[in-house]
Amino acid sequence: MNGVSRINISEVALRNDGFLLVRPDLPEKLDYLHIHRAANGIRWSQEDRALHPYELGSSSPAFWFARMIDAVKSEYGDELVLTSSTSWKDVPSPLRKEIQG
């Protein structure tokens, strides 16, 4: 992607294994496949069409959420934004509030 774009986040999900997924509302032809090149601990899942941490560690899902937002902005120039239509799947209310700031 070129330029600065505001990209809505369609879903934030917490998987059973503890990984946070952030699904941006990207057109099918676009992705963040090369986000890993910045060595920021973030990966793109083509299958899920979502960002996720490379591995679980001691960092919280809220930390990883902020890291994903920063990584996409620095690597692609896109601003990922939560909206009133963002879906929250299996994200406990306290974590959702922490992510939303």
N, C-alpha and C positions, 0 to 999 in steps of 0.2 A: 504494500500500500504506500502511496505517496501522499504527502500533505498531512494536515491535521484534521482528523475527523472525530466527531463525538459518536461513539458506538454504545448503544444501549446494551445493558447486560440482561439477557432474557431469563437466565436462571443461575441461582447459587444453590449448590447442593453439597451435602455432607454425606459421603459414602459410608457404608458399614465399616470399612477398614480405616476410617478416619481421614481420608483424603478429601480436601475441599476442591470442588469443581466450580469453575466460573465459565459459564457459556455466554459468549458475546453474540449479539444478533448480527452476524456477518452474512453477507450474500454467500451462497454456496461456493462460488469460485474463489473466495478469499479465505485466508487462514493465517494463523500465527505459527506456522510449522517451524520456522527458524528461530524462535524465541530462545531456544536452548543455547545458541551461540554466545550469548552474553554471560554464560556461566552464573546465572542468577538463581538457579535451583528450580526454575519454572520450565514446564514442558507443555507442548500442545498435543492433545489426543485427537487424532484425525477421526477415530471411531466415535468419540463423544462430541467432537467439535467443541472442545472445551479446554481451558487452561487448568493445570493442576501442579502441585509441587512434585518435584522429582522423587523425593522420598520423605517419609515421615521422620520427624525428629522432635526435639523439645519445643519447637516453636508452635504457637497457637494457630488455629485456622484464621483468626483475624490478622495475624502477622502475615500469613501467606496471601490473604486477600490483598492487603496493601502492597505486598511485593509484586503480585501479578499486575496490579494497576500501574505501578511504577515501571515495571519491565516493559509492558506494552507501550507506554508513553515514550520511554527512552529508546526502545528498539524500532518501533513502528510509527511513532508520532501520533498515535491514536489515544483518545481519552475515553476509557471505559467508564460508564456511568450507570448507577442504580436508578431505576425509575419506579413509579407506582405500579407498573405492570411486571416488574421483576418477580419471578417465581422463586419461592424459598422452599427447597425440598429437604426435609429431615434436618433442618437447621434449628436448633433450640432457640427460643426467644432471647435468652441472655446473649448468645453468640450473635444473633441477628442484630441486636442493638449495638453490640460492640463493633461489628462490621460497619453498620450505618453511621457510626460516630455520633 
